Amino acid sequence: MQNWLKTVLLAVGLLSTCAGWAETPVEPQQHAHGVHGMVLFGEPGRVFASHLPLYRHPHDWQVVLELAPATEAGQKIVNELLLARGLLTLEPERFDLLRLQAGAAEPLRQFKATLYRDHFERGGSQVAELDWLVKSTPVFLSVRVDSQATGHRYLTIGRNDAGKSVWLLHRVERRPDRDQILRIRPRAALPEVLHFDQSLTDASKDPRFLLEQVVWQDSDDLQ
């Protein structure tokens, strides 16, 4: 692929709206089979899951799904836990992550995953195995280390409706880096990408929003 076309494809991925942050892989891969652990976040009626990224295949993707528990009983469990605002993670059955891409030949519409309080690989407690419906894939971006990257970029997740919470996903693009999800309450409509000189912390202040919660952050797996 010519360099100019790679540049265009990357630009398209970065300028997409939250309804479809996506990139076309520069080096197409046949599959990404594995157990793709995720952080579950959101609020009743708006449930998201963020794939826990690594630098190596098959986990070198930042993917955010909008999900819904397939049963009323599952919805009740998830809603109660989301309102408590503790860390929630999913341990899904094995599947091909690339089936969640836009235009996948066999798109993944539903999967089973065990819901945990806290991190499922770090002593978390199992809650229930649930069936999950995939409503959309707002983010599907490859993890590409950019030695020239400056500052930190955050993608907005969720609609910018007045009075509604929005989530920020830190873009992994350097090494070492951090995977991070923040819950914020905007004071006005936000751009689709926020730029900062430093990565955000629970003490960060910004006139555009109130930082309500650091939902998740981890750098151990991104060294």
Secondary structure, DSSP 8 states (H G I E B T S, - for coil): --HHHHHHHHHHHHHS-GGGEE---SS--S--EE---EEEEEETTEEEEEE---SSTTS-EEEEEEEEESSHHHHHHHHHHHHHT--EEEEE--EEGGGGSTT-SS---EEEEEEEES-TTTT-EEEEEEEEEEEEEEEEEE----TT--SEEEEEES---TT--EEEEE---SSS--EEEEEEEESS---SEEEESS---TT--BTTEEEEEEEEEE-TT--
